[in-house]
Every structure is written in C-alpha cells, then in structure tokens.
Amino acid sequence: MTELSVALDIRSYNARLVGLVAKKKVNEAVEVFGELRVENIMPDVFTCVRL
C-alpha cells in the first residue's frame, strides 16, 4: 500500500487480517503479520486474537 502513499497503521493491518482469516487465507495472513515487523508496527491484543 505504500506505493499509493497511504500510511497503514495497526488498525489497517488488523482489518486486512480479519478479511484474510475470514476467507481462510491463513498463509497470506501470516505474511501480513510479517509485514508488521518490517514496518516496525507493534501488534496489539486485537492483532493476536485475529490470528
């Protein structure tokens, strides 16, 4: 999403995770979780519950 100059925050990532898990795309959800580390964004309690 950075190519669109949109700064994602933890809420944006949590929303992505909810959608991916709901569609049973677990591998993609794990990749998104990995993006948090790359972007230096700390997961919150909601992030952990989503996975």
NORKAMO-V298701 format. One record per pair of residues at least 24 apart in sequence whose C-alpha atoms are under 8 Angstrom apart, sorted by the first residue. I is the first residue (numbers start at 1). J is the second residue. D is the distance in whole Angstrom. If there is no record, write none. Layout:
i:I j:J d:D
i:I j:J d:D
This chain:
i:9 j:41 d:7
i:10 j:41 d:7
i:10 j:42 d:7
i:10 j:43 d:7
i:10 j:44 d:8
i:14 j:46 d:7
i:14 j:47 d:6
i:14 j:50 d:7
i:17 j:47 d:8
i:17 j:50 d:7
i:17 j:51 d:8
i:18 j:50 d:6
i:21 j:50 d:8
i:21 j:51 d:7
